[in-house]
Amino acid sequence: MGAFVNPLMSLFIVEGLQTPPVYLGVYMVAVTITGLVISQWLGGMADKGTSARKLFMVAVSGMVCALVTFANATAFWQVLLAGVLFLAMGNAAIPQMMTVARQWAGRQQNIDITSFNSRLRAAISFAWVGGPPLGYLLAAGGEFSRSFYFAAVCALVALIFAFKFIPDYSAKKSQNGREPAAATSLSFWLLGLAIMLGSTGNIMYSSALPLYSITELGFAEHTPGLFMGVVALLEIPIMLYGAKLAKKYSKVAMLAVAFCCAIVFYLGVFFATQVWHLIALQVLNGLFYGIFAGIGLTVLQDQLPERIGFTSAFYTNAIKLGVMCGAGATGVVAQFYSFRFATLGSMLAASLALGCLILFSYVKRQEQQETVMPVLQEGLVE
């Protein structure tokens, strides 16, 4: 559902509804903020024992309502209203499914969390292999309703599948509920900021890509879906192999390499003029997003192992805030310059993310030294 709808929204709002590019930022900010609130609310219900499977079904039902409204919308305000009321709820589907998956993993033996999280992300990325190309193919010629109706059918299938086959778990009550929660340190917030900036750069590129490639470079209407499908196909094996590499190498160092790939990729997109240029550059994009999405959640969870629920929600919110900032910045840049220059914004975001990651490593060492020194001094006194 997401692979069908999300890549199309920028083209649908600007070209399909004939609205200024800045309206794209208004839509994304409104839907993202509403989605954050709804996701947090549903997540709290899941933590209190409400079935995550049922909450997933509620979210998918919201997606169906949004898709049907989009297919029949004739004005921006209709899309905005459906996005805030229904699509924001639908965006909670993935977090709820990840909750179901984690509840299942907690009942299993010998589960490697890094590999498990990477496989979850790979499953999500797998949908992006065929989703965007097929979505753009169905929407060719301005027939966006065909894509929206097809996605609505997929949503109904997901609803039936969840009802029939998905296990129904509820959250276990913590046995250490009276113990004080570990404090969030400065290094943790720096790491979260790096992840948010990585998401910002990615969404600025993906939001600008359809209009940049079609209206500014003159490519065929199906090419944006082709680019997204190629990178999704590449990032899946990178995610799975990255989980194996994380056992040998530092996860933080791997994230730094991913941000370096992103910087080079966005710079390359800015200067690309041919279809094959962008297809070749997707190798770097696949390396970036495969590592970033594959181990990002695990890196955060490693910082606060006693607060897995908090770090999982924090990770999701950081990604969503990045989406909001990236989409809003794309609309502003396109309004005053062009969609091409949005890729420079992506490069700036990736550079800042790399800087935050370097600063995280420095602050983390300082925090560890501050923790070790009192212990050593106590030992010397004894």
Short mmCIF file of the C-alpha atoms (twelve columns), coordinates in Angstrom:
data_MODEL
# 
_entry.id   MODEL 
# 
loop_
_atom_site.group_PDB 
_atom_site.id 
_atom_site.type_symbol 
_atom_site.label_atom_id 
_atom_site.label_alt_id 
_atom_site.label_comp_id 
_atom_site.label_asym_id 
_atom_site.label_seq_id 
_atom_site.Cartn_x 
_atom_site.Cartn_y 
_atom_site.Cartn_z 
_atom_site.pdbx_PDB_model_num 
ATOM 1   C CA . MET A 1   0.000   0.000   0.000   1 
ATOM 2   C CA . GLY A 2   2.740   2.427   0.944   1 
ATOM 3   C CA . ALA A 3   4.804   1.564   -2.135  1 
ATOM 4   C CA . PHE A 4   1.803   2.393   -4.322  1 
ATOM 5   C CA . VAL A 5   0.661   5.588   -2.639  1 
ATOM 6   C CA . ASN A 6   3.659   7.452   -1.178  1 
ATOM 7   C CA . PRO A 7   5.758   7.838   -4.370  1 
ATOM 8   C CA . LEU A 8   2.707   9.086   -6.288  1 
ATOM 9   C CA . MET A 9   1.586   11.779  -3.862  1 
ATOM 10  C CA . SER A 10  3.952   14.526  -5.011  1 
ATOM 11  C CA . LEU A 11  3.012   14.026  -8.669  1 
ATOM 12  C CA . PHE A 12  -0.681  13.646  -7.796  1 
ATOM 13  C CA . ILE A 13  -0.880  16.808  -5.703  1 
ATOM 14  C CA . VAL A 14  1.168   19.055  -8.012  1 
ATOM 15  C CA . GLU A 15  0.294   17.709  -11.468 1 
ATOM 16  C CA . GLY A 16  -2.965  15.813  -10.907 1 
ATOM 17  C CA . LEU A 17  -4.652  18.504  -8.813  1 
ATOM 18  C CA . GLN A 18  -2.775  21.444  -10.394 1 
ATOM 19  C CA . THR A 19  -1.641  22.927  -7.099  1 
ATOM 20  C CA . PRO A 20  1.593   24.848  -6.270  1 
ATOM 21  C CA . PRO A 21  4.561   22.730  -5.054  1 
ATOM 22  C CA . VAL A 22  4.422   24.333  -1.602  1 
ATOM 23  C CA . TYR A 23  1.087   22.544  -1.048  1 
ATOM 24  C CA . LEU A 24  3.000   19.287  -1.077  1 
ATOM 25  C CA . GLY A 25  4.852   20.451  2.029   1 
ATOM 26  C CA . VAL A 26  1.568   21.460  3.696   1 
ATOM 27  C CA . TYR A 27  0.102   18.021  3.026   1 
ATOM 28  C CA . MET A 28  3.153   16.087  4.234   1 
ATOM 29  C CA . VAL A 29  3.573   18.142  7.416   1 
ATOM 30  C CA . ALA A 30  -0.120  17.848  8.346   1 
ATOM 31  C CA . VAL A 31  -0.320  14.112  7.676   1 
ATOM 32  C CA . THR A 32  2.998   13.378  9.419   1 
ATOM 33  C CA . ILE A 33  2.157   15.300  12.600  1 
ATOM 34  C CA . THR A 34  -1.261  13.652  12.791  1 
ATOM 35  C CA . GLY A 35  0.351   10.273  12.099  1 
ATOM 36  C CA . LEU A 36  2.838   10.774  14.932  1 
ATOM 37  C CA . VAL A 37  0.032   11.420  17.401  1 
ATOM 38  C CA . ILE A 38  -2.094  8.493   16.204  1 
ATOM 39  C CA . SER A 39  0.865   6.084   16.074  1 
ATOM 40  C CA . GLN A 40  1.918   7.046   19.592  1 
ATOM 41  C CA . TRP A 41  -1.651  6.588   20.815  1 
ATOM 42  C CA . LEU A 42  -2.059  3.186   19.184  1 
ATOM 43  C CA . GLY A 43  1.399   2.167   20.396  1 
ATOM 44  C CA . GLY A 44  0.408   3.055   23.944  1 
ATOM 45  C CA . MET A 45  -2.715  0.938   23.590  1 
ATOM 46  C CA . ALA A 46  -0.574  -2.005  22.401  1 
ATOM 47  C CA . ASP A 47  1.764   -1.589  25.410  1 
ATOM 48  C CA . LYS A 48  -1.246  -1.722  27.707  1 
ATOM 49  C CA . GLY A 49  -2.368  -5.060  26.275  1 
ATOM 50  C CA . THR A 50  -4.589  -4.198  23.317  1 
ATOM 51  C CA . SER A 51  -4.074  -6.640  20.453  1 
ATOM 52  C CA . ALA A 52  -1.543  -5.192  18.010  1 
ATOM 53  C CA . ARG A 53  -3.125  -7.321  15.293  1 
ATOM 54  C CA . LYS A 54  -6.483  -5.626  15.816  1 
ATOM 55  C CA . LEU A 55  -4.818  -2.217  15.861  1 
ATOM 56  C CA . PHE A 56  -3.118  -3.121  12.575  1 
ATOM 57  C CA . MET A 57  -6.519  -3.951  11.105  1 
ATOM 58  C CA . VAL A 58  -7.890  -0.589  12.271  1 
ATOM 59  C CA . ALA A 59  -4.951  1.173   10.614  1 
ATOM 60  C CA . VAL A 60  -5.459  -0.697  7.334   1 
ATOM 61  C CA . SER A 61  -9.159  0.215   7.397   1 
ATOM 62  C CA . GLY A 62  -8.120  3.873   7.599   1 
ATOM 63  C CA . MET A 63  -5.884  3.322   4.588   1 
ATOM 64  C CA . VAL A 64  -8.824  1.945   2.581   1 
ATOM 65  C CA . CYS A 65  -10.913 5.036   3.345   1 
ATOM 66  C CA . ALA A 66  -8.047  7.349   2.353   1 
ATOM 67  C CA . LEU A 67  -7.392  5.539   -0.929  1 
ATOM 68  C CA . VAL A 68  -11.030 5.603   -2.007  1 
ATOM 69  C CA . THR A 69  -11.182 9.328   -1.208  1 
ATOM 70  C CA . PHE A 70  -7.989  10.024  -3.170  1 
ATOM 71  C CA . ALA A 71  -9.369  8.161   -6.176  1 
ATOM 72  C CA . ASN A 72  -12.394 10.483  -6.260  1 
ATOM 73  C CA . ALA A 73  -10.802 13.741  -5.088  1 
ATOM 74  C CA . THR A 74  -11.022 16.817  -7.280  1 
ATOM 75  C CA . ALA A 75  -9.538  19.428  -4.923  1 
ATOM 76  C CA . PHE A 76  -6.530  19.692  -2.608  1 
ATOM 77  C CA . TRP A 77  -8.630  20.220  0.515   1 
ATOM 78  C CA . GLN A 78  -10.293 16.829  -0.019  1 
ATOM 79  C CA . VAL A 79  -6.906  15.093  -0.203  1 
ATOM 80  C CA . LEU A 80  -5.652  16.997  2.838   1 
ATOM 81  C CA . LEU A 81  -8.740  16.085  4.871   1 
ATOM 82  C CA . ALA A 82  -8.563  12.414  3.893   1 
ATOM 83  C CA . GLY A 83  -4.849  12.376  4.669   1 
ATOM 84  C CA . VAL A 84  -5.290  13.833  8.146   1 
ATOM 85  C CA . LEU A 85  -8.338  11.741  9.060   1 
ATOM 86  C CA . PHE A 86  -7.570  8.406   7.388   1 
ATOM 87  C CA . LEU A 87  -4.091  8.114   5.875   1 
ATOM 88  C CA . ALA A 88  -2.458  9.243   9.141   1 
ATOM 89  C CA . MET A 89  -4.167  6.283   10.792  1 
ATOM 90  C CA . GLY A 90  -3.091  4.021   7.945   1 
ATOM 91  C CA . ASN A 91  0.520   5.030   8.473   1 
ATOM 92  C CA . ALA A 92  0.375   3.274   11.855  1 
ATOM 93  C CA . ALA A 93  0.048   -0.094  10.087  1 
ATOM 94  C CA . ILE A 94  3.794   -0.720  9.771   1 
ATOM 95  C CA . PRO A 95  4.636   0.160   13.426  1 
ATOM 96  C CA . GLN A 96  1.816   -2.093  14.601  1 
ATOM 97  C CA . MET A 97  2.986   -4.956  12.406  1 
ATOM 98  C CA . MET A 98  6.520   -4.475  13.771  1 
ATOM 99  C CA . THR A 99  5.015   -4.655  17.265  1 
ATOM 100 C CA . VAL A 100 3.346   -7.964  16.420  1 
ATOM 101 C CA . ALA A 101 6.637   -9.241  15.014  1 
ATOM 102 C CA . ARG A 102 8.642   -8.175  18.067  1 
ATOM 103 C CA . GLN A 103 6.077   -9.750  20.393  1 
ATOM 104 C CA . TRP A 104 6.506   -12.972 18.426  1 
ATOM 105 C CA . ALA A 105 10.311  -12.717 18.589  1 
ATOM 106 C CA . GLY A 106 10.165  -12.226 22.352  1 
ATOM 107 C CA . ARG A 107 8.559   -15.661 22.667  1 
ATOM 108 C CA . GLN A 108 11.229  -17.429 20.594  1 
ATOM 109 C CA . GLN A 109 14.638  -18.809 21.501  1 
ATOM 110 C CA . ASN A 110 17.998  -17.900 19.927  1 
ATOM 111 C CA . ILE A 111 16.774  -14.907 17.926  1 
ATOM 112 C CA . ASP A 112 19.508  -12.563 16.678  1 
ATOM 113 C CA . ILE A 113 17.849  -9.140  16.988  1 
ATOM 114 C CA . THR A 114 20.067  -7.416  14.393  1 
ATOM 115 C CA . SER A 115 19.294  -10.080 11.801  1 
ATOM 116 C CA . PHE A 116 15.622  -10.131 12.837  1 
ATOM 117 C CA . ASN A 117 15.228  -6.341  12.459  1 
ATOM 118 C CA . SER A 118 17.065  -6.442  9.129   1 
ATOM 119 C CA . ARG A 119 14.717  -9.108  7.813   1 
ATOM 120 C CA . LEU A 120 11.712  -7.031  8.877   1 
ATOM 121 C CA . ARG A 121 13.059  -4.025  6.987   1 
ATOM 122 C CA . ALA A 122 13.890  -6.235  3.988   1 
ATOM 123 C CA . ALA A 123 10.304  -7.484  3.929   1 
ATOM 124 C CA . ILE A 124 9.095   -3.879  3.788   1 
ATOM 125 C CA . SER A 125 11.598  -2.999  1.068   1 
ATOM 126 C CA . PHE A 126 10.540  -6.011  -0.984  1 
ATOM 127 C CA . ALA A 127 7.188   -4.304  -1.550  1 
ATOM 128 C CA . TRP A 128 9.037   -1.348  -3.083  1 
ATOM 129 C CA . VAL A 129 10.570  -3.509  -5.805  1 
ATOM 130 C CA . GLY A 130 7.313   -3.811  -7.742  1 
ATOM 131 C CA . GLY A 131 5.097   -1.213  -6.054  1 
ATOM 132 C CA . PRO A 132 6.399   2.089   -7.512  1 
ATOM 133 C CA . PRO A 133 6.870   0.855   -11.105 1 
ATOM 134 C CA . LEU A 134 3.389   -0.672  -11.177 1 
ATOM 135 C CA . GLY A 135 1.903   2.346   -9.428  1 
ATOM 136 C CA . TYR A 136 3.345   4.773   -11.986 1 
ATOM 137 C CA . LEU A 137 2.361   2.457   -14.824 1 
ATOM 138 C CA . LEU A 138 -1.265  2.436   -13.677 1 
ATOM 139 C CA . ALA A 139 -1.193  6.216   -13.139 1 
ATOM 140 C CA . ALA A 140 0.277   6.937   -16.585 1 
ATOM 141 C CA . GLY A 141 -1.639  9.595   -18.461 1 
ATOM 142 C CA . GLY A 142 -2.948  11.139  -15.261 1 
ATOM 143 C CA . GLU A 143 -5.157  8.173   -14.335 1 
ATOM 144 C CA . PHE A 144 -4.223  8.281   -10.645 1 
ATOM 145 C CA . SER A 145 -7.525  6.695   -9.614  1 
ATOM 146 C CA . ARG A 146 -6.419  3.369   -11.096 1 
ATOM 147 C CA . SER A 147 -3.422  3.218   -8.768  1 
ATOM 148 C CA . PHE A 148 -5.454  4.277   -5.744  1 
ATOM 149 C CA . TYR A 149 -8.182  1.709   -6.376  1 
ATOM 150 C CA . PHE A 150 -5.604  -1.040  -6.925  1 
ATOM 151 C CA . ALA A 151 -3.925  -0.103  -3.625  1 
ATOM 152 C CA . ALA A 152 -7.331  -0.167  -1.911  1 
ATOM 153 C CA . VAL A 153 -7.804  -3.741  -3.129  1 
ATOM 154 C CA . CYS A 154 -4.362  -4.607  -1.692  1 
ATOM 155 C CA . ALA A 155 -5.456  -3.051  1.611   1 
ATOM 156 C CA . LEU A 156 -8.571  -5.217  1.699   1 
ATOM 157 C CA . VAL A 157 -6.443  -8.300  1.030   1 
ATOM 158 C CA . ALA A 158 -4.114  -7.285  3.888   1 
ATOM 159 C CA . LEU A 159 -7.125  -6.850  6.160   1 
ATOM 160 C CA . ILE A 160 -8.414  -10.337 5.376   1 
ATOM 161 C CA . PHE A 161 -4.927  -11.830 5.673   1 
ATOM 162 C CA . ALA A 162 -4.402  -10.286 9.117   1 
ATOM 163 C CA . PHE A 163 -7.764  -11.555 10.307  1 
ATOM 164 C CA . LYS A 164 -7.122  -15.105 9.103   1 
ATOM 165 C CA . PHE A 165 -3.404  -15.721 9.555   1 
ATOM 166 C CA . ILE A 166 -1.577  -13.179 11.755  1 
ATOM 167 C CA . PRO A 167 -1.007  -14.401 15.358  1 
ATOM 168 C CA . ASP A 168 -2.835  -12.431 18.028  1 
ATOM 169 C CA . TYR A 169 -0.395  -11.437 20.767  1 
ATOM 170 C CA . SER A 170 -0.686  -8.873  23.523  1 
ATOM 171 C CA . ALA A 171 2.110   -7.162  25.383  1 
ATOM 172 C CA . LYS A 172 3.635   -8.945  28.364  1 
ATOM 173 C CA . LYS A 173 3.649   -7.068  31.621  1 
ATOM 174 C CA . SER A 174 7.145   -6.060  32.682  1 
ATOM 175 C CA . GLN A 175 8.528   -7.928  35.669  1 
ATOM 176 C CA . ASN A 176 10.787  -4.999  36.446  1 
ATOM 177 C CA . GLY A 177 8.154   -2.326  36.247  1 
ATOM 178 C CA . ARG A 178 9.246   -0.782  39.554  1 
ATOM 179 C CA . GLU A 179 12.858  -0.317  38.454  1 
ATOM 180 C CA . PRO A 180 13.723  3.208   37.279  1 
ATOM 181 C CA . ALA A 181 14.134  3.523   33.534  1 
ATOM 182 C CA . ALA A 182 17.602  4.220   32.143  1 
ATOM 183 C CA . ALA A 183 18.122  7.892   31.354  1 
ATOM 184 C CA . THR A 184 18.507  9.068   27.765  1 
ATOM 185 C CA . SER A 185 21.983  10.535  27.356  1 
ATOM 186 C CA . LEU A 186 23.237  13.265  25.027  1 
ATOM 187 C CA . SER A 187 24.846  10.638  22.800  1 
ATOM 188 C CA . PHE A 188 21.468  8.919   22.359  1 
ATOM 189 C CA . TRP A 189 19.849  12.145  21.200  1 
ATOM 190 C CA . LEU A 190 22.724  12.811  18.786  1 
ATOM 191 C CA . LEU A 191 22.254  9.353   17.304  1 
ATOM 192 C CA . GLY A 192 18.521  9.978   16.975  1 
ATOM 193 C CA . LEU A 193 19.238  13.293  15.246  1 
ATOM 194 C CA . ALA A 194 21.541  11.510  12.793  1 
ATOM 195 C CA . ILE A 195 18.783  9.040   11.943  1 
ATOM 196 C CA . MET A 196 16.245  11.845  11.514  1 
ATOM 197 C CA . LEU A 197 18.598  13.726  9.170   1 
ATOM 198 C CA . GLY A 198 19.246  10.548  7.185   1 
ATOM 199 C CA . SER A 199 15.504  10.174  6.742   1 
ATOM 200 C CA . THR A 200 15.220  13.858  5.792   1 
ATOM 201 C CA . GLY A 201 17.739  13.501  2.981   1 
ATOM 202 C CA . ASN A 202 16.118  10.328  1.684   1 
ATOM 203 C CA . ILE A 203 12.615  11.791  1.552   1 
ATOM 204 C CA . MET A 204 13.795  15.040  -0.060  1 
ATOM 205 C CA . TYR A 205 15.288  12.973  -2.870  1 
ATOM 206 C CA . SER A 206 12.330  10.597  -3.243  1 
ATOM 207 C CA . SER A 207 9.770   13.428  -3.113  1 
ATOM 208 C CA . ALA A 208 11.599  15.498  -5.706  1 
ATOM 209 C CA . LEU A 209 12.508  12.582  -7.998  1 
ATOM 210 C CA . PRO A 210 9.164   12.183  -9.858  1 
ATOM 211 C CA . LEU A 211 8.786   15.846  -10.808 1 
ATOM 212 C CA . TYR A 212 12.526  16.376  -11.321 1 
ATOM 213 C CA . SER A 213 12.907  13.436  -13.680 1 
ATOM 214 C CA . ILE A 214 9.619   13.920  -15.582 1 
ATOM 215 C CA . THR A 215 9.136   17.691  -15.812 1 
ATOM 216 C CA . GLU A 216 12.725  18.961  -15.587 1 
ATOM 217 C CA . LEU A 217 14.714  16.172  -17.281 1 
ATOM 218 C CA . GLY A 218 11.928  15.114  -19.653 1 
ATOM 219 C CA . PHE A 219 12.023  11.391  -18.825 1 
ATOM 220 C CA . ALA A 220 9.043   9.101   -19.440 1 
ATOM 221 C CA . GLU A 221 6.394   8.930   -16.705 1 
ATOM 222 C CA . HIS A 222 7.306   5.369   -15.698 1 
ATOM 223 C CA . THR A 223 10.994  6.114   -15.016 1 
ATOM 224 C CA . PRO A 224 10.623  7.315   -11.372 1 
ATOM 225 C CA . GLY A 225 9.003   4.007   -10.507 1 
ATOM 226 C CA . LEU A 226 11.847  2.218   -12.294 1 
ATOM 227 C CA . PHE A 227 14.478  4.049   -10.217 1 
ATOM 228 C CA . MET A 228 12.651  3.266   -6.961  1 
ATOM 229 C CA . GLY A 229 12.189  -0.356  -7.934  1 
ATOM 230 C CA . VAL A 230 15.894  -0.759  -8.742  1 
ATOM 231 C CA . VAL A 231 17.048  0.662   -5.406  1 
ATOM 232 C CA . ALA A 232 14.524  -1.459  -3.517  1 
ATOM 233 C CA . LEU A 233 15.801  -4.550  -5.297  1 
ATOM 234 C CA . LEU A 234 19.389  -3.650  -4.372  1 
ATOM 235 C CA . GLU A 235 18.790  -2.692  -0.758  1 
ATOM 236 C CA . ILE A 236 17.176  -6.005  0.239   1 
ATOM 237 C CA . PRO A 237 20.311  -8.169  -0.086  1 
ATOM 238 C CA . ILE A 238 22.374  -5.291  1.348   1 
ATOM 239 C CA . MET A 239 20.133  -5.234  4.441   1 
ATOM 240 C CA . LEU A 240 20.454  -8.978  4.941   1 
ATOM 241 C CA . TYR A 241 24.211  -9.045  4.341   1 
ATOM 242 C CA . GLY A 242 24.679  -5.919  6.457   1 
ATOM 243 C CA . ALA A 243 23.261  -7.787  9.468   1 
ATOM 244 C CA . LYS A 244 26.043  -10.354 9.049   1 
ATOM 245 C CA . LEU A 245 28.707  -7.661  8.719   1 
ATOM 246 C CA . ALA A 246 27.388  -6.029  11.906  1 
ATOM 247 C CA . LYS A 247 28.646  -9.059  13.828  1 
ATOM 248 C CA . LYS A 248 32.218  -8.337  12.685  1 
ATOM 249 C CA . TYR A 249 32.340  -4.562  12.373  1 
ATOM 250 C CA . SER A 250 31.099  -1.578  14.344  1 
ATOM 251 C CA . LYS A 251 27.485  -0.743  13.537  1 
ATOM 252 C CA . VAL A 252 28.240  2.969   14.005  1 
ATOM 253 C CA . ALA A 253 31.117  2.758   11.500  1 
ATOM 254 C CA . MET A 254 28.796  1.026   9.036   1 
ATOM 255 C CA . LEU A 255 26.282  3.858   9.434   1 
ATOM 256 C CA . ALA A 256 29.063  6.369   8.735   1 
ATOM 257 C CA . VAL A 257 29.904  4.538   5.499   1 
ATOM 258 C CA . ALA A 258 26.205  4.613   4.578   1 
ATOM 259 C CA . PHE A 259 26.031  8.398   5.017   1 
ATOM 260 C CA . CYS A 260 29.175  8.808   2.876   1 
ATOM 261 C CA . CYS A 261 27.479  6.797   0.114   1 
ATOM 262 C CA . ALA A 262 24.423  9.046   0.433   1 
ATOM 263 C CA . ILE A 263 26.490  12.232  0.038   1 
ATOM 264 C CA . VAL A 264 28.113  10.967  -3.162  1 
ATOM 265 C CA . PHE A 265 24.774  9.672   -4.476  1 
ATOM 266 C CA . TYR A 266 22.867  12.947  -4.013  1 
ATOM 267 C CA . LEU A 267 25.700  14.906  -5.616  1 
ATOM 268 C CA . GLY A 268 25.622  12.500  -8.559  1 
ATOM 269 C CA . VAL A 269 21.852  12.904  -8.961  1 
ATOM 270 C CA . PHE A 270 22.269  16.677  -9.114  1 
ATOM 271 C CA . PHE A 271 24.554  16.354  -12.150 1 
ATOM 272 C CA . ALA A 272 22.767  13.386  -13.814 1 
ATOM 273 C CA . THR A 273 21.196  14.027  -17.206 1 
ATOM 274 C CA . GLN A 274 20.461  10.545  -18.598 1 
ATOM 275 C CA . VAL A 275 18.271  7.671   -17.438 1 
ATOM 276 C CA . TRP A 276 21.253  5.325   -17.205 1 
ATOM 277 C CA . HIS A 277 23.050  7.832   -14.958 1 
ATOM 278 C CA . LEU A 278 20.289  7.596   -12.369 1 
ATOM 279 C CA . ILE A 279 20.020  3.814   -12.696 1 
ATOM 280 C CA . ALA A 280 23.773  3.403   -12.109 1 
ATOM 281 C CA . LEU A 281 23.683  5.776   -9.140  1 
ATOM 282 C CA . GLN A 282 21.048  3.601   -7.448  1 
ATOM 283 C CA . VAL A 283 23.898  1.283   -6.390  1 
ATOM 284 C CA . LEU A 284 25.099  3.976   -4.000  1 
ATOM 285 C CA . ASN A 285 21.528  4.669   -2.917  1 
ATOM 286 C CA . GLY A 286 21.018  0.960   -2.239  1 
ATOM 287 C CA . LEU A 287 24.199  0.835   -0.133  1 
ATOM 288 C CA . PHE A 288 23.080  3.876   1.836   1 
ATOM 289 C CA . TYR A 289 19.508  2.895   2.543   1 
ATOM 290 C CA . GLY A 290 20.208  -0.821  2.898   1 
ATOM 291 C CA . ILE A 291 22.641  -0.179  5.759   1 
ATOM 292 C CA . PHE A 292 20.754  2.806   7.198   1 
ATOM 293 C CA . ALA A 293 17.390  1.035   7.376   1 
ATOM 294 C CA . GLY A 294 18.830  -2.385  8.172   1 
ATOM 295 C CA . ILE A 295 20.804  -1.553  11.324  1 
ATOM 296 C CA . GLY A 296 19.522  1.877   12.377  1 
ATOM 297 C CA . LEU A 297 16.911  0.476   14.762  1 
ATOM 298 C CA . THR A 298 19.383  -1.979  16.276  1 
ATOM 299 C CA . VAL A 299 21.990  0.751   16.873  1 
ATOM 300 C CA . LEU A 300 19.422  2.760   18.827  1 
ATOM 301 C CA . GLN A 301 18.272  -0.276  20.804  1 
ATOM 302 C CA . ASP A 302 21.891  -1.017  21.731  1 
ATOM 303 C CA . GLN A 303 22.091  2.341   23.507  1 
ATOM 304 C CA . LEU A 304 19.158  1.611   25.844  1 
ATOM 305 C CA . PRO A 305 18.747  -2.179  25.982  1 
ATOM 306 C CA . GLU A 306 16.396  -1.913  28.978  1 
ATOM 307 C CA . ARG A 307 13.958  0.324   27.050  1 
ATOM 308 C CA . ILE A 308 13.357  -1.526  23.797  1 
ATOM 309 C CA . GLY A 309 9.794   -0.249  23.456  1 
ATOM 310 C CA . PHE A 310 10.888  3.344   23.925  1 
ATOM 311 C CA . THR A 311 13.764  3.092   21.439  1 
ATOM 312 C CA . SER A 312 11.552  1.387   18.834  1 
ATOM 313 C CA . ALA A 313 8.982   4.193   19.087  1 
ATOM 314 C CA . PHE A 314 11.770  6.787   19.109  1 
ATOM 315 C CA . TYR A 315 13.223  5.291   15.924  1 
ATOM 316 C CA . THR A 316 9.861   5.347   14.150  1 
ATOM 317 C CA . ASN A 317 9.205   8.934   15.220  1 
ATOM 318 C CA . ALA A 318 12.696  10.027  14.107  1 
ATOM 319 C CA . ILE A 319 12.036  8.571   10.655  1 
ATOM 320 C CA . LYS A 320 8.621   10.258  10.483  1 
ATOM 321 C CA . LEU A 321 10.013  13.616  11.606  1 
ATOM 322 C CA . GLY A 322 12.597  13.252  8.875   1 
ATOM 323 C CA . VAL A 323 9.802   12.610  6.393   1 
ATOM 324 C CA . MET A 324 7.984   15.723  7.556   1 
ATOM 325 C CA . CYS A 325 11.064  17.940  7.416   1 
ATOM 326 C CA . GLY A 326 12.204  16.495  4.097   1 
ATOM 327 C CA . ALA A 327 8.851   16.849  2.365   1 
ATOM 328 C CA . GLY A 328 8.373   20.364  3.695   1 
ATOM 329 C CA . ALA A 329 11.859  21.407  2.607   1 
ATOM 330 C CA . THR A 330 11.299  19.874  -0.846  1 
ATOM 331 C CA . GLY A 331 8.191   21.993  -1.379  1 
ATOM 332 C CA . VAL A 332 9.956   25.182  -0.275  1 
ATOM 333 C CA . VAL A 333 13.067  24.558  -2.407  1 
ATOM 334 C CA . ALA A 334 10.967  23.679  -5.471  1 
ATOM 335 C CA . GLN A 335 8.778   26.743  -4.993  1 
ATOM 336 C CA . PHE A 336 11.725  29.170  -5.088  1 
ATOM 337 C CA . TYR A 337 14.294  27.226  -7.150  1 
ATOM 338 C CA . SER A 338 13.602  23.813  -8.727  1 
ATOM 339 C CA . PHE A 339 13.195  20.167  -7.798  1 
ATOM 340 C CA . ARG A 340 16.775  19.578  -8.937  1 
ATOM 341 C CA . PHE A 341 18.113  21.689  -6.080  1 
ATOM 342 C CA . ALA A 342 16.248  19.521  -3.577  1 
ATOM 343 C CA . THR A 343 18.989  16.927  -4.137  1 
ATOM 344 C CA . LEU A 344 21.523  19.434  -2.786  1 
ATOM 345 C CA . GLY A 345 19.306  19.676  0.278   1 
ATOM 346 C CA . SER A 346 19.520  15.897  0.552   1 
ATOM 347 C CA . MET A 347 23.305  16.084  0.367   1 
ATOM 348 C CA . LEU A 348 23.368  18.717  3.115   1 
ATOM 349 C CA . ALA A 349 21.122  16.566  5.344   1 
ATOM 350 C CA . ALA A 350 23.351  13.507  4.830   1 
ATOM 351 C CA . SER A 351 26.449  15.586  5.629   1 
ATOM 352 C CA . LEU A 352 24.867  16.851  8.846   1 
ATOM 353 C CA . ALA A 353 23.868  13.279  9.723   1 
ATOM 354 C CA . LEU A 354 27.483  12.164  9.301   1 
ATOM 355 C CA . GLY A 355 28.602  15.054  11.518  1 
ATOM 356 C CA . CYS A 356 26.096  14.044  14.214  1 
ATOM 357 C CA . LEU A 357 27.334  10.461  14.034  1 
ATOM 358 C CA . ILE A 358 30.959  11.560  14.499  1 
ATOM 359 C CA . LEU A 359 29.907  13.771  17.412  1 
ATOM 360 C CA . PHE A 360 27.936  10.832  18.858  1 
ATOM 361 C CA . SER A 361 31.062  8.656   18.887  1 
ATOM 362 C CA . TYR A 362 33.052  11.377  20.672  1 
ATOM 363 C CA . VAL A 363 30.362  12.096  23.280  1 
ATOM 364 C CA . LYS A 364 29.783  8.372   23.828  1 
ATOM 365 C CA . ARG A 365 33.462  7.863   24.691  1 
ATOM 366 C CA . GLN A 366 33.310  10.779  27.106  1 
ATOM 367 C CA . GLU A 367 30.222  9.347   28.805  1 
ATOM 368 C CA . GLN A 368 31.846  5.937   29.127  1 
ATOM 369 C CA . GLN A 369 34.953  7.490   30.686  1 
ATOM 370 C CA . GLU A 370 32.812  9.414   33.178  1 
ATOM 371 C CA . THR A 371 31.127  6.144   34.122  1 
ATOM 372 C CA . VAL A 372 34.380  4.210   34.490  1 
ATOM 373 C CA . MET A 373 36.387  6.820   36.448  1 
ATOM 374 C CA . PRO A 374 34.264  6.749   39.666  1 
ATOM 375 C CA . VAL A 375 34.494  2.944   39.671  1 
ATOM 376 C CA . LEU A 376 38.281  3.055   39.319  1 
ATOM 377 C CA . GLN A 377 38.609  5.704   42.033  1 
ATOM 378 C CA . GLU A 378 36.459  3.622   44.373  1 
ATOM 379 C CA . GLY A 379 38.681  0.609   43.682  1 
ATOM 380 C CA . LEU A 380 41.845  2.594   44.449  1 
ATOM 381 C CA . VAL A 381 40.389  3.807   47.756  1 
ATOM 382 C CA . GLU A 382 39.597  0.274   48.788  1 
# 
